[in-house]
């Protein structure tokens, strides 16, 4: 018993925390937020609160006893120096750092960014070697958009803890916000080196790395095998330079990122390339799953100008350009079938991209086809088709006379200048439409008929 009494009566270790009686921890809590007092302010009634809980000015009444408060000579809340020193002595360094980090996160959750940054700065000054406080301060810097300052704290964390994932992962996020994509990928690659199953870093890399990544001027990158129309046009980073990007049409792949993918992910890159080749081969087929534009009636050899503005058809036109076929089918709408059983292939002669994503496409009719099977792909219609051939005119009693008429008056000549202009130009003259139709019908009966 004497040994216990002597141990209990021994003075505290110099420099260590002051021993506290049971239940005294409750005394150190702020009556308002119920957390440990931070920068305590004592009001005229004697109660003490955290300075952020009181605000910039002293309230008119105490939140605890509801007594009217006096200003004590100053309107702004001032910290109680004695309480500040006492609280520092009652806490060890680890508890203090954890308390400060929790307070920073609380301010961030409420959107009090400047208060969060102030608490984080004070914490780093008290314990500069504490990485959790530096991570909190970096988070506050990121919320305020001060990325260089956040990067300095994160680099210090990475140097202090080279085997921990958190610092390198956040460093990669900040580098990506600063537009330094290659450095961000290296930081996330280090995370995967430490832990190959660290999914957050893997997901961030998958967002960035795409087959033949093409840089956009807004630092938002898009793989050439991904649909451009799926970009978030409401994103300010994308919309700020979207018109210039869309009007340019295409960009060259980033060679550095290709080298990184080849070195770090050779298997995944080979699989992605094989899938891309298979997709291009499928899209290049002109009889199976050909894209169908449901709009108007088109005819072989007749120009058909189009104004493309729907995202699904913008994607369809882009794929026709990328595959090199430059062809798609045109059908009219038909109730119950989504589009008619017969249509005409159109070939893209000229494509003009507009700054807002729309395009003006000059096409001309090609071969006619019959629909065998209908389908869909990424929002637009597709079809398996077979091409139609005109029936050959068999030799008969009147075939000699017909050949003479064809040789003496070819269709291109008999139509005249006005008729040829109607076929080659997108729009004709509305006043003479019926006249041309009547003339063409008469000449068709003279020359011969074909299957439609």
TAVEN-V5753 format. One record per backbone hydrogen bond with DSSP energy under -0.5 kcal/mol. NH is the residue of the N-H (numbers start at 1). CO is the residue of the C=O. E is the energy in kcal/mol with one decimal. If there is no record, write none. Layout:
NH,CO,E / NH,CO,E
This chain:
5,1,-2.5 / 6,2,-2.5 / 7,3,-2.0 / 8,4,-2.4 / 9,5,-2.1 / 10,6,-0.5 / 10,7,-0.6 / 16,13,-1.8 / 18,89,-1.5 / 24,21,-2.0 / 26,23,-0.8 / 27,24,-1.0 / 28,24,-0.6 / 28,25,-0.8 / 29,26,-1.2 / 30,35,-3.6 / 31,48,-0.7 / 34,30,-2.1 / 37,28,-2.5 / 41,49,-3.1 / 43,41,-0.6 / 43,47,-2.4 / 46,43,-1.8 / 49,41,-2.4 / 51,38,-1.5 / 51,39,-0.9 / 54,50,-1.4 / 55,51,-1.6 / 58,75,-1.6 / 62,67,-2.4 / 66,62,-1.4 / 69,60,-2.6 / 74,71,-1.8 / 77,56,-1.3 / 80,40,-3.3 / 81,79,-0.9 / 84,80,-2.3 / 85,81,-2.3 / 86,82,-2.2 / 87,83,-2.8 / 88,84,-1.9 / 89,85,-1.7 / 90,86,-1.7 / 91,87,-0.8 / 96,92,-2.1 / 97,93,-2.4 / 98,94,-2.5 / 99,95,-2.4 / 100,96,-2.5 / 101,97,-2.7 / 102,98,-2.3 / 103,99,-2.0 / 104,100,-2.3 / 105,101,-2.2 / 106,102,-1.9 / 107,103,-2.2 / 108,104,-2.4 / 109,105,-2.4 / 110,106,-1.6 / 111,107,-0.7 / 111,108,-0.8 / 112,107,-2.4 / 113,111,-1.7 / 116,112,-2.2 / 117,113,-2.5 / 118,114,-2.4 / 119,115,-2.4 / 120,116,-2.4 / 121,117,-2.5 / 122,118,-2.0 / 123,119,-2.3 / 124,120,-2.3 / 125,121,-2.1 / 126,122,-1.9 / 127,123,-2.8 / 130,127,-1.6 / 131,129,-0.6 / 134,130,-1.3 / 135,131,-2.4 / 136,132,-1.9 / 137,133,-2.5 / 138,134,-2.5 / 139,135,-2.1 / 140,136,-2.0 / 141,137,-2.5 / 142,138,-2.4 / 143,139,-2.1 / 144,140,-1.5 / 145,142,-1.2 / 146,141,-2.8 / 147,145,-1.3 / 150,146,-1.8 / 151,147,-2.6 / 152,148,-1.7 / 153,149,-1.7 / 154,150,-2.3 / 155,151,-2.4 / 156,152,-1.8 / 157,153,-2.0 / 158,154,-2.4 / 159,155,-2.1 / 160,156,-2.0 / 161,157,-2.5 / 164,161,-1.5 / 168,164,-0.6 / 169,165,-2.6 / 170,166,-2.4 / 171,167,-2.1 / 172,168,-2.1 / 173,169,-1.6 / 174,170,-2.3 / 175,171,-2.6 / 176,172,-2.1 / 177,173,-1.8 / 178,174,-1.6 / 179,176,-1.3 / 180,175,-2.5 / 181,179,-1.4 / 184,180,-1.9 / 185,181,-2.5 / 186,182,-1.8 / 187,183,-2.0 / 188,184,-2.2 / 189,185,-2.2 / 190,186,-1.9 / 191,187,-1.5 / 192,188,-2.0 / 193,189,-1.7 / 194,190,-2.1 / 195,191,-2.6 / 198,195,-2.0 / 199,197,-1.3 / 202,198,-1.5 / 203,199,-2.9 / 204,200,-1.9 / 205,201,-2.1 / 206,202,-2.1 / 207,203,-1.7 / 208,204,-1.2 / 209,205,-3.4 / 210,208,-0.6 / 213,210,-0.9 / 214,222,-2.0 / 215,213,-0.5 / 215,252,-0.7 / 219,216,-1.9 / 221,219,-0.6 / 222,214,-1.7 / 224,211,-1.0 / 224,212,-1.0 / 225,211,-0.7 / 226,223,-1.7 / 230,227,-1.2 / 231,228,-1.8 / 233,231,-1.2 / 235,232,-1.6 / 238,235,-0.6 / 239,235,-3.2 / 240,236,-1.8 / 241,238,-0.7 / 245,241,-1.9 / 246,242,-2.9 / 247,243,-2.2 / 248,244,-1.9 / 249,245,-1.8 / 250,248,-0.6 / 254,213,-2.4 / 255,253,-0.7 / 258,254,-1.8 / 259,255,-2.4 / 260,256,-2.2 / 261,257,-2.6 / 262,258,-2.3 / 263,259,-2.1 / 264,260,-3.0 / 265,261,-2.2 / 269,265,-2.3 / 270,266,-2.1 / 271,267,-2.2 / 272,268,-2.4 / 273,269,-2.5 / 274,270,-2.2 / 275,271,-2.3 / 276,272,-2.3 / 277,273,-2.6 / 278,274,-2.3 / 279,275,-2.3 / 280,276,-2.5 / 281,277,-2.6 / 282,278,-2.1 / 283,279,-2.5 / 284,280,-1.5 / 285,282,-0.9 / 290,383,-2.2 / 292,381,-2.8 / 293,329,-3.5 / 294,292,-0.7 / 295,293,-1.0 / 295,331,-2.0 / 301,365,-2.2 / 302,299,-1.8 / 303,423,-1.4 / 304,363,-2.9 / 306,361,-2.8 / 308,306,-0.6 / 308,359,-2.7 / 309,307,-0.6 / 314,310,-2.2 / 315,311,-2.2 / 316,312,-1.8 / 317,313,-2.6 / 318,314,-2.1 / 319,315,-2.1 / 320,316,-2.1 / 321,317,-1.9 / 322,318,-2.5 / 323,319,-2.5 / 324,320,-0.7 / 326,320,-2.0 / 328,346,-1.8 / 329,291,-3.0 / 330,344,-2.1 / 331,293,-2.1 / 337,334,-1.8 / 338,334,-1.1 / 339,337,-1.2 / 340,332,-2.5 / 343,369,-1.9 / 344,330,-2.0 / 345,367,-3.1 / 346,328,-3.3 / 347,364,-2.3 / 348,326,-2.9 / 349,347,-0.6 / 349,362,-3.2 / 350,362,-1.6 / 352,360,-2.6 / 353,351,-0.6 / 354,358,-3.0 / 357,354,-1.6 / 359,308,-2.0 / 360,352,-2.6 / 361,306,-2.6 / 361,359,-0.6 / 362,350,-3.0 / 363,304,-0.8 / 363,361,-0.7 / 364,347,-1.6 / 365,302,-2.0 / 366,345,-3.3 / 369,343,-2.3 / 370,386,-2.7 / 371,341,-3.4 / 372,384,-3.5 / 373,384,-1.4 / 375,382,-2.4 / 377,380,-2.5 / 380,377,-1.8 / 381,292,-0.6 / 382,375,-2.5 / 383,290,-1.4 / 384,373,-2.3 / 385,287,-2.3 / 386,370,-1.8 / 388,368,-2.3 / 394,392,-0.6 / 399,396,-1.3 / 402,398,-1.8 / 403,399,-2.3 / 404,400,-2.1 / 405,401,-2.1 / 406,402,-2.4 / 407,403,-2.6 / 408,404,-2.2 / 409,405,-2.3 / 414,410,-3.0 / 415,411,-1.8 / 416,413,-0.9 / 419,415,-0.8 / 420,416,-2.1 / 421,417,-2.0 / 422,418,-1.7 / 423,419,-1.2 / 424,420,-1.8 / 425,421,-1.9 / 430,428,-0.6 / 432,429,-1.1 / 433,430,-1.0 / 436,432,-2.1 / 437,433,-2.4 / 438,434,-2.3 / 439,435,-2.4 / 440,436,-3.0 / 441,437,-2.3 / 442,438,-2.0 / 443,439,-2.4 / 444,440,-2.4 / 445,441,-1.8 / 446,442,-1.4 / 447,443,-2.7 / 448,444,-2.6
